[in-house]
Amino acid sequence: MQKVIRGTAIFLALSGALCLTAQTPPQPAPQTPAQAAAQPAAGAPTLTADQIVARYIAAIGGKEAISQVKSISMETTAQVMGNDAPGSTVVLDGVGYRNELAVNDTKIVQVFTAKGGWKVNPMAGAPDPTPMTDDEYKMGEEQIYVGGPLYDYAAKGNKIELVGNDAASYKIKLTTKDNVESTYIFDSRTFLVKSLMRKGQMQGQDVDVTTSFSDYRKTGAGFSLPWAIGVDFGGQFQITITVHKVEVNNPVDPAIFAMPAAAKT
């Protein structure tokens, strides 16, 4: 359970509603690789990776609206193994990301900044603030940006590649400057992200982690976020996250991202 919670905290942060999407439409019958390569998908025009991402940015509000969002604050509830865990997320664009999750009588905290990250996770044997490892930091550092890793991806040192498409979706692989790979599935009608896939670990084993998004809503600033998120750890463990409240451009004290000193014994 401790290792599960450790992984859960990591991917709660990764799935925190900065990856944006709409309701998932019904899926068509799958094609074989040969069929997909032989002909373009009906109803899905042939587009480049750049064109798909540009349409996605327009679908979630456009560059102008996103550039006006300097902070996002969210209140959430995660359902973990049948238990509700209230949480909160604060993002100050380009400065820091802080996620808190209350599980039973403990609090799990994750913080990423432009320079590093730290965590508190009593259920994983880390009751005091502890610096993240390099691998942990690389997995979540993109969350300090309001628009996520796809927004101005080239300026952040990220690369994108179209790796597949069918009548219902486009599939794009994003590789960060630190060689962390993610695969985004876009709805071919709305150009919103339906799901995000990454490699992760659970119980010491590598698993495919899939985060799905639905109940897409637009904020008062014209910037869109999903209010329902599901995370599947290789079919072995699932959690769901519900967003209850979103506030945009509230004042945020950067001090909340600083790692406090460990409590003295």
N, C-alpha and C positions, 0 to 999 in steps of 0.2 A: 504493500500500500504506500509506503514511503516513496518508492521509486516512481509509482504511478503519479502521486501528487507532485513530485518534482517535475515530471514531464508535463503534467496538466498545467502547472504554473507557467512553464515556458510557452506552451502553445495557446494558453489564454491570451498572453501578451501578443503573440503573433497574429491571432485572429481578432483582436480587439478592433472595433469596427472602422478600421482605416482601409480595409480592403472592401470595396464597395460593389454591391450587386443588386439584382432584383429577384422576383420570384422565378424559380426554375421551370421552364416549359417542359411538356412531355418530350421524352427522348424517342427518336426514330429507331428502327431496327438497325443494329450495327452493321457496318460494311466490313468486308475483308480488306486487308492492306492493299491487295491488288486492285480491288474495285475502287478504293479511294484514290489510288494513284492514277487510275485510268481515265477518270472523268471528274470535272468540277462538281461540287455538291449543288443539288438543285436548291434554288432560293438563297444561296449564300455566295455572293460575288467574290471573285478572287481579289484579295487585298493583301498588301504587305503588312508586316508586323508594325511598322510605323503608322500606317493608316488605321489599323485596328486600335492601337493605343490612343491615337488622336481622337477617334470616335468615342472611345471609353471616357477620356477626359471630358469631352463635350457632354456625354451622357450623365456624368456625376455633377455637372454644374458649369464646366468650362474653366479655362485657366484664370480668367479675371475673377470669378467667384472664389476659386480655391486660394488665389493669392491674397484675398482679403481676410482669410481665416488665419488668425495668429494663435488661437488656442481652442482646444476642445475639451470639455469635461463631460463624463458619462457616469451614470449610475446603472449597475447591472446586477443580474442574479444568474449564477451558474448552477446547474443541477448536476451534481457529482455523485454517482452511485446512489441515486434516490434522495439525496439531501440537497437542500437549497443553500447556496453560499453567496451572500451579498458581496458585491464588489464595486470598485470605482476605478476609473481611468482618467488621467489628466495628461494632455499633450500640449507642450509649448513649442511651437514650430521651430525646428532646427536647434532647440535647446535641450529638451528632455521629455521623457515619457515615464510615467509612474502608474503602476497597476497594483491595487490592493485587493486581496480576496480573503474573506473571513470563513475559515473552515473549522466547524465545531468551535472550540474555544481558542483557536490560534489564528494568527494573521500571517498570510503570505504576501510579501512585498517584492516587486521587481521594479528596478529603475534603470533606464538607459539614458545616457547623455552623449554629447558629441565626443567625449573623451574616454568613456568607459561605462561600466555598469556595476550594480551591486544588488544584493538580494537578502531577504530574510525568509527562512522557511523552517520553522521548528519541526515540521513533520518529516523533514529530510535531514535532521540533525544539525541545522544551522539556525539556532535561535537568535544569534546576534548578526548585525549587518556584516556581510561578507562580500568581498569583490568577486565579480563574475570571472569565470575562466575566459580565455580568448575565444573558444568555440561558442560558448553561451552568448558572449557579447556579439559576435558576428551574426548569430542567428536572429537577433532582435534589434540591432542598432538602427535599421531603417525606420523603426516606429517613431523616432523623434520627429519625423516629417509628417505634417498634416496630410499631404496628398499621397503619402505612401511611396513605395519604391518605383512605381510606374510613372509618377508625375515628375517631369524633368529628369527622366531616368539617365540620359546621357551625361547631363551635368553632374550627376552623382557618381559617375563611373560605372553605371550599370549597362548591361547589354541585353538585347531582346532578340528572339528568334521564333519565327512561326514554325511550329513543329507538327501541325495537323489541323484539319477542319472537316466538318460534315455539314449536313443541312441545318443543324441546330446550333452549332458552336464553332468557335475558333480556339485553338490551343497555342499558347505562347509560353516559351521558356524564358525566364529572366535569370540572369547571372549577375550577382553583385560584384563590386570591385574586390571583395574578399572571396570570390568563387563559391558563394552560397547560391544554390540553384532552387528555383521555385517554378512551378507550372501553373499558369492561370487558364481557366476555361471561361471564355466569354460567350454570352448569348448572342447568336448571330443576328437577332432582330433588334435587341436593345443595346448591344455592345457593353453590357454591364457584366461584371464578373459573377459567374455562377459558383465557382469553387476554386480552391487553391490547394495544391498538393506539394508536399515536402517530405524529405526523409527525417525521421526522428528516432528516438530511443524509448523503449518501455521495457522494464524488467531486464535491462542490460542488453536487449536485442534491438537491431535495426528494424523499423517498421515504416510503412507508408502512412503518413498523416494527411488526412483530407479534411479541409475546413470548407463548409458550405454556408451560403448566405441567402437570406430571404427577408421579406417584410421591409422592403426598401422604402425609406422616407427622406424627404428633403427638409433640411433645417431652414430656419428663418433667413439665413445668410445665402440660401440657394445652393448649399453644399450638401450632397446626399450621403446617407449612411444606412447600412442594414440594421434592423432592430432584432433580428433572430439569426443566431449563428450556431452551427453544429460542428463538433470536432470528433473525428473518428480515427482512433489509433490502430490502424491495420485490422479493423474488425474485432479487436480484442477488448476495446474500452471506448466508451463514448461519453461526451458531455454536451450539454446544450447551454447556450448563453442567451439571455433575454435582456435587451436594453430597455430601461424604463424612462430614462431622462437624458437629454442631450442639451448642453449649453455651449454656445459659441462665443468666443472673444471675451470670456470672463477674465479679469485680472488674475494672473498666476505668478506667485512668488517663486523665482528660480531656486530659492533655498530648499524647496521641497525635494529637489533632485540630488542634494548633497548627501553623502553617506554619513550618518551619525556615528559617533564613537560607540563601541561595544560597551554594554553595561558592566560595571565593575563587580566582581564577585566578592 
